[in-house]
């Protein structure tokens, strides 16, 4: 019985007429080669079935070529665009990516970090629920990049809704709304705290009363249930922590016999569900793909021998008005 023997790096290099080191760089450090060279090597590798031996490389270099990415809820539509672009960028950098879901539990997240640490050469922690002290300790032991956690001394990529939220509140005021509600999400979320404080500050500057309500699990059903509390508070416009909660709010208002936006305006955040709601959801569009790309690129740079001071990137969102927001109802 003949056993299939996988092609080696030497065989691939010979077919291409290049040095084995060139083949290695095409997979492990493509930035040092011309793009056409990288493409040629990878296409020929795919053609003959060559697969880089990352385990052997790790034994030689001490680097695994694997990046770990941990998110609190992979089912939340906020995270898949980040994951998808992070994976593509990792592949472009000659890296593999492994994913884990912490279910929003800090203890579980810490356990996942512990399990990943021996396997990866760096971590991306998206919307981490861990205390700052724990994050600093992790970053001291292993190259780490945070997405949507602003911790001094750790490289981080922040997708900000601040300017768009200011514009949203100003737009509600312009459209005649005299009372506003903010429906928050998971209390451990850094983004939730940022958005809540920004809406509160902006409403105060406009002299607009604001009720603060909670959907702590960040679910559609909680958004549905809290809709009645929004109307009880007298709000004619509501800003939700994210699109999932906003979607639940729309359904809750409609179930109560209210029309969106004629009776109440609803604004989401993240812009991930606009095409699945009726009316189409006004939201704040965030550069989630850009965050995934920057996180991996920053991780690779911070793990290098010439790593600079911890970088801080802030990607501003944009207000996108659709059918779920409009003028205040006439009383």
C-alpha positions in Angstrom: 0.0 0.0 0.0 1.5 3.3 -1.1 1.4 6.2 1.4 1.1 9.7 0.1 4.2 11.7 0.8 3.6 15.4 1.2 5.8 17.7 -0.9 8.6 19.4 1.0 9.7 23.0 1.0 12.9 22.0 -0.9 10.8 20.4 -3.7 8.6 23.4 -4.0 11.6 25.8 -4.1 13.1 23.7 -6.9 10.0 23.8 -8.9 9.9 27.6 -8.6 13.6 28.1 -9.1 14.0 30.0 -5.8 15.7 29.4 -2.5 13.8 27.5 0.3 14.1 30.6 2.4 12.0 32.5 -0.2 9.3 29.9 0.1 9.4 30.1 3.9 9.1 33.9 3.8 6.2 33.8 1.5 4.2 32.1 4.3 5.9 33.5 7.4 7.0 37.0 6.5 5.4 38.0 3.2 6.1 41.7 3.7 9.8 41.1 2.9 8.9 39.8 -0.6 7.4 41.3 -3.7 3.6 40.7 -3.8 3.9 38.9 -7.1 6.5 36.5 -5.6 4.3 35.7 -2.7 1.4 35.1 -5.0 3.5 32.8 -7.3 4.8 30.8 -4.3 1.4 30.3 -2.8 -0.3 29.4 -6.1 2.3 26.7 -6.8 2.0 25.4 -3.2 -1.7 25.1 -3.6 -1.2 23.4 -7.0 1.1 20.6 -5.6 -0.5 20.3 -2.2 2.4 21.8 -0.1 1.4 22.8 3.4 3.9 24.8 5.6 5.0 22.8 8.7 4.2 25.4 11.4 5.0 23.0 14.2 8.6 22.5 12.9 9.0 26.2 12.5 7.8 26.8 16.0 10.4 24.4 17.4 13.1 26.3 15.5 12.1 29.9 16.0 10.0 29.7 19.2 7.1 31.4 17.3 4.0 29.4 16.4 2.6 31.6 13.6 -0.8 31.3 15.4 -2.8 34.2 16.7 -5.6 33.7 19.2 -8.8 35.8 19.1 -11.3 35.8 22.0 -14.7 37.4 21.7 -17.5 37.5 24.3 -20.3 36.4 22.0 -19.7 35.1 18.4 -23.5 35.1 17.8 -23.6 38.9 18.2 -23.5 40.4 14.7 -20.9 42.9 15.9 -18.1 40.3 16.0 -18.2 38.3 12.7 -17.0 41.2 10.5 -14.0 41.7 12.9 -13.3 38.0 12.9 -13.6 37.6 9.1 -11.1 40.5 8.4 -8.8 39.4 11.2 -8.6 35.9 9.7 -7.9 37.3 6.2 -5.2 39.7 7.5 -3.6 36.9 9.5 -3.4 34.8 6.3 -1.8 37.6 4.4 0.7 37.9 7.2 1.5 34.2 7.1 -0.4 33.4 10.3 -3.1 31.1 11.3 -6.0 32.2 13.6 -7.9 30.3 16.3 -11.1 31.6 17.8 -12.7 31.2 21.2 -16.0 32.5 22.7 -16.0 33.5 26.4 -19.8 33.8 26.6 -19.2 37.2 28.3 -17.8 35.5 31.4 -14.5 37.0 32.7 -13.5 33.8 34.5 -14.0 31.7 31.3 -12.1 34.4 29.3 -9.2 34.1 31.7 -9.2 30.3 31.3 -9.2 30.6 27.5 -6.3 33.0 27.7 -4.4 30.4 29.8 -5.2 27.6 27.3 -4.2 29.6 24.3 -1.0 31.1 25.7 1.3 28.1 25.1 -0.1 27.7 21.5 0.0 31.2 20.1 2.5 34.0 19.6 -0.1 36.7 20.3 -3.6 37.5 21.4 -6.4 39.7 20.2 -9.0 40.3 22.9 -12.2 41.8 21.5 -14.5 43.6 24.0 -12.7 41.9 26.8 -14.7 41.6 30.1 -11.5 41.2 32.2 -10.4 43.7 34.8 -7.7 46.1 33.6 -5.1 44.6 36.0 -5.6 41.2 34.5 -5.2 42.6 31.0 -2.0 44.4 31.9 -0.6 41.1 33.4 -1.5 39.2 30.2 0.1 41.8 27.9 3.3 41.7 30.0 3.6 37.9 29.3 2.4 37.8 25.7 1.9 40.3 22.8 -1.7 41.4 23.1 -4.0 43.8 21.3 -7.3 44.9 22.6 -10.4 45.8 20.5 -12.8 48.2 22.2 -11.0 48.3 25.5 -9.0 51.4 26.3 -6.2 50.3 28.6 -3.1 52.5 28.9 0.1 50.7 28.0 -1.6 48.0 25.8 -2.0 48.3 22.0 -5.7 48.8 21.3 -8.1 49.5 18.4 -11.3 51.4 19.3 -14.4 51.7 17.2 -15.9 54.9 18.4 -19.5 56.1 18.1 -18.9 59.3 20.0 -19.2 61.9 17.2 -22.1 60.0 15.5 -24.0 59.9 18.8 -23.5 63.6 19.3 -25.0 64.1 15.8 -27.8 61.7 16.5 -28.9 63.6 19.6 -28.7 66.9 17.7 -30.8 65.4 14.9 -33.5 64.3 17.4 -33.6 67.8 18.8 -33.9 69.3 15.3 -36.7 66.9 14.6 -38.7 68.2 17.6 -38.1 65.4 20.1 -38.3 66.6 23.7 -37.5 63.4 25.6 -34.9 60.7 25.0 -34.1 57.2 26.3 -30.9 55.2 26.1 -31.2 51.4 26.4 -27.9 50.0 27.6 -26.5 46.5 27.0 -24.1 44.3 29.1 -22.9 46.2 32.1 -19.4 44.8 31.8 -19.0 46.2 28.2 -16.6 49.1 27.8 -18.5 50.2 24.7 -21.8 50.3 26.6 -20.3 52.6 29.3 -18.8 54.8 26.6 -22.0 55.1 24.6 -24.2 55.7 27.6 -22.0 58.5 29.0 -21.7 60.1 25.6 -25.5 60.1 25.0 -26.1 61.4 28.5 -23.6 64.2 28.1 -25.0 65.2 24.7 -28.6 65.2 25.9 -27.6 67.4 28.9 -25.9 69.9 26.5 -29.1 70.1 24.5 -31.3 70.3 27.6 -33.0 67.1 26.6 -34.4 64.9 29.4 -33.0 61.3 29.2 -34.2 58.1 30.7 -31.6 55.4 31.1 -32.9 51.8 30.8 -31.1 48.5 30.6 -31.1 45.3 28.6 -28.2 43.7 30.5 -28.0 40.5 28.4 -28.0 42.5 25.2 -30.6 40.2 23.6 -33.5 40.8 21.2 -36.0 39.6 23.8 -34.8 42.1 26.4 -35.1 44.9 23.9 -38.7 43.7 23.2 -39.5 43.7 26.9 -38.0 47.1 27.7 -40.0 48.8 25.0 -42.9 49.4 27.4 -40.6 51.1 29.9 -39.4 53.4 27.2 -43.0 54.6 26.4 -43.7 54.8 30.2 -40.8 57.2 30.5 -42.4 59.4 27.9 -39.5 59.2 25.4 -40.3 59.7 21.7 -36.8 58.8 20.6 -34.6 56.0 21.9 -31.0 55.1 21.3 -30.0 51.4 21.8 -26.6 50.1 22.7 -26.6 48.0 19.6 -28.7 46.8 16.7 -29.9 43.6 18.4 -31.5 45.6 21.2 -32.9 48.1 18.7 -34.5 45.3 16.7 -36.2 44.0 19.8 -37.4 47.6 20.7 -39.0 48.0 17.2 -40.9 44.7 17.6 -41.9 45.6 21.2 -43.3 49.0 20.1 -45.2 47.4 17.2 -46.6 44.7 19.5 -47.9 47.5 21.7 -49.7 49.1 18.8 -47.1 51.9 18.3 -45.8 52.9 14.9 -42.0 53.4 14.3 -41.1 56.1 13.6 -44.4 58.0 13.7 -44.9 57.4 17.4 -41.3 56.7 18.5 -37.9 56.9 16.7 -35.4 54.1 17.2 -31.6 54.3 16.6 -29.3 51.3 16.8 -25.5 51.2 16.9 -23.0 49.0 14.9 -25.1 48.9 11.7 -25.2 45.2 11.4 -29.0 44.5 11.1 -30.3 47.4 9.0 -31.6 45.2 6.2 -33.4 42.7 8.5 -35.7 45.2 10.3 -38.9 46.9 9.3 -38.7 49.8 8.9 -35.0 49.7 8.0 -33.0 50.6 11.1 -31.2 53.9 11.5 -27.9 53.1 13.1 -24.3 54.1 13.6 -22.0 52.4 11.0 -18.7 51.3 12.5 -15.6 50.2 10.7 -15.6 46.6 12.1 -13.5 45.2 9.3 -11.0 47.9 9.7 -10.8 47.0 13.4 -10.1 43.4 12.6 -7.4 44.3 10.1 -5.7 46.8 12.4 -5.7 44.5 15.4 -3.8 41.7 13.6 -1.4 44.2 11.9 -0.7 45.9 15.2 -0.2 42.6 17.0 2.4 41.5 14.4 4.2 44.9 14.7 4.1 44.8 18.5 5.6 41.3 18.5 8.5 42.2 16.3 12.0 43.0 17.5 11.6 46.7 16.7 8.2 47.1 18.4 7.3 50.7 19.2 5.3 52.2 22.0 1.8 50.8 22.4 -0.4 52.1 19.6 -3.9 53.5 20.1 -6.2 53.6 17.0 -9.6 55.2 17.1 -12.0 54.5 14.2 -14.9 57.0 14.1 -18.4 55.8 13.2 -20.9 57.5 10.9 -24.6 58.2 11.5 -26.8 56.5 8.9 -30.5 57.6 9.0 -33.1 55.2 7.5 -36.7 54.5 8.1 -36.8 54.0 11.9 -36.2 57.6 12.8 -38.1 60.8 12.0 -39.9 63.8 13.4 -41.4 63.8 16.8 -45.1 62.9 17.0 -47.5 65.8 17.3 -49.2 65.8 20.7 
